[in-house]
Amino acid sequence: MKERTPISLIPLIHAFKFTGDPDPVNEYYKETVIKEYVTPNPGFVCKECHQVLSVHGYCETPKGGRIACPSDMIILGIQGYYPCKLATFHKTHEHYENHEYVPMEDS
């Protein structure tokens, strides 16, 4: 019997960094993936990132809506998009540099 050579698969995920700024990537996903976070107190400060709430986004997830802080990574998962804290993202994912920007497609 022929011996099989083990292969290594590297799963790739689609993610982008939410900045709260009108940069090209955030503008592409604005109002489709990340909606404006509407709050009656836009000057209040977030307990997690210590920035005013008016620069935050809102992301619908299968388990309900989640607030996205500036610098959160927005990940395309199996059931849709969800925000992930930058520190957690760096602990659990490796960076793969693709110099060609390709927008994510909804499934």
N, C-alpha and C positions, 0 to 999 in steps of 0.2 A: 504494500500500500504506500502511495506517495505521501510524504510528510508535508503537512500544510505549513505555510509560512504565516506567522501571526502578523496582522496588520493593526495599525493604530488609527483610530478615527478621532478626528477633532471636531466636535459639534460646534457649529458657529451659531451665534444668536444675532439678532438685529437689535440694536439699541442706539439711542442718542442721548446726549446730555441736554437736559432742560435748563435753560439759562434765565428765562423770564424776559430776555431781551429780544428785540425784533431782528435776529440774525436769520440767514436763509434757511437753516434747518428747522429752527423753531417756527418760522413763518409757514413752512411747508405743512407742518403738523398742527398748526394753530386751528382751533375750532373743529378739528376732525378727531385727533387723538387727545390733545391737551386743550381744554376749554378754559376760558377766563374764570378764575376763582372769584366769585361774587360774595362779598361779605359786607355786612352793615357797618363794620369797623375797619376800613382799609388801612388805617394808620396803626392798628394794633400789631404787635410783634409776635412772630411765630416762636413757640416754645422750643422747637427743634433746631431751627437754623438762625434764629435771632434777627430775621429780616422782616420788614413790614409785609402784611398779608397781601397787599395790592400787587406784589410781584410774583405771587404764587399761581400755580395752575391747578386744574382739576381734571382728573383722569377717571373715566368710568371703567370699572373692572367687573369681572363676573361676580365678585363678592361684594359689590357696592362701590361707590365713589371713593377715591382717595385723593388727598391734597398732595401736589407735587411741589416740593421746595426748589428754589433755584439751586442748581448743581446736582439735583437728583438725576439718575439715569432712567430713561423710559425704555422699558424692555418689551419686545414683542414676544409674548408667551404663547402657549398652545391655545389658550382661550381668549386672547386679546392682549391689550397693552396694560402695563402696570408700572408704577414708579418704584425705584429701588434707591436707597441711600448710597451715595458715592463710595463711602468707606466699605460698605457691605459688598458693593459691586466689585471693587478692587480686590477684596479678599476671596471672592468666589469665581472670578473670571479673569482670563488672560487677555491682553490686548493683541489684536490682529490688525495690522495696518493695511488697509486697502486704499490705494490712492485714487480710485475711481469712485465717486459718490453715486450711489444707486439708491433712490428712495425705496422705502419699504412698501410692500403691497399688502393690503388687507386680504385675508383669506376668506 
